């Protein structure tokens, strides 16, 4: 892989011009500003155009006719980007320093590095956000190392790798989209590095509310990821563990039907077929499962 020199920031937003303006300002104030910021506004009314910095010549603004969601929106925005490196950012996060653009580009100089994960902390409490942490051992948050996951709030990837592996799987939504993308990066021979020195401030109160019950989304998405990438013994264990958790969550949230809806989704949305076709084209290997275990792979818990 070539040494990169062009950085594209991709921001998906919907109905929060103030937050959008904040993340744009955060990047424009970098010692080395990105070469472009691609903004995809999922609000058909174009609320993002109210952001004060939207007219900056670095910004390339796109508005869609209907809300595409984060995953499909990111794929569309990435198709418009020109950079060697894509830095995906949600509108409710900020970097805590103003030289991270240089840090990101330098981190990609080793040719084997295909993706970067960052340290994510709650902007108010300054505590680590466990769901956004790319590994299992929270006490190793200061250790730069190989990991097996990407936080969907902010991460970077080589544009060539993103194209090669086909971008985000649009059958997924939420955090599992980043997890599944990471799996394909690794299976394609790339390395994901956790860069502890790059800190993301996560403005939790600004995050869009969950559109679907956790009991539904966790089982549907996680089981689909396991079916695509893991040997069947892991799939069986995974299904049992997440099935129990999802059933528990459904009962706790007074939505017992969410568990059954997640199971039905595999037939109604052809998820079985999609996972089966991928397995046939790219058979899961025990070597990949071993790699996940050695590098705190999040799929195994």
Secondary structure, DSSP 8 states (H G I E B T S, - for coil): ------EEEEEEESS-HHHHHHHHHHHHTSTT--SEEEEEE--TT-GGGGSGGGGSTTEEEEE-SS--HHHHHHHHHHHH---SEEEEEETTEEESSS-HHHHHHHHT-STTEEEEEEEEEETTT--B-GGG-SSS-GGGTT--EE-S---SSEEEEEHHHHHHTTSS-TT--THHHHHHHHHHHHHTT-EEEEEEEEEEEE-GGGS---SS-HHHHHHHHHHHHHHHHS-HHHHHHHHHHHHHHHHHHHHHTT-THHHHHHHHHHHHT-HHHHHHHHHHHS---HHHHHHHHHTT-GGG-
